[in-house]
Amino acid sequence: MNNKKFWIVISAVSGFSAVAIGAFGAHGLKEKLNAEMLEVYKTGVLYHLVHTVVLLAISLSDRIKSLLPSIFFLAGIILFSFSLYIYSTSGIRFFAMITPLGGVSFLIGWLMIIVSVMRKNS
């Protein structure tokens, strides 16, 4: 499997999991989590979905050749969203401390897109 196909599959798996996790939260956790933890969970789903779409767009693009943005977005999804899922459902604060690492990964991914596009224009 070439890199393009690999990242499209990763994007599809991420999108599938984001929808499934979001549906589970909306239907299965509504009565089990307090309002604050449900919002934390929803934040994880939102960032998971948004960055999955970006990951897919990068995978389909011929403009961005570097794998780095995809790697950082995938790391961000795992570190940010999944730490929020675990924290909101378990209450273990350690997982909330991982979340900023995912946020930094997202930021680096966005910066890598900027760098990649700017290099192509010069």
Order of alpha helices (4+ residues) and beta strands (2+ residues): alpha-alpha-alpha-alpha-alpha
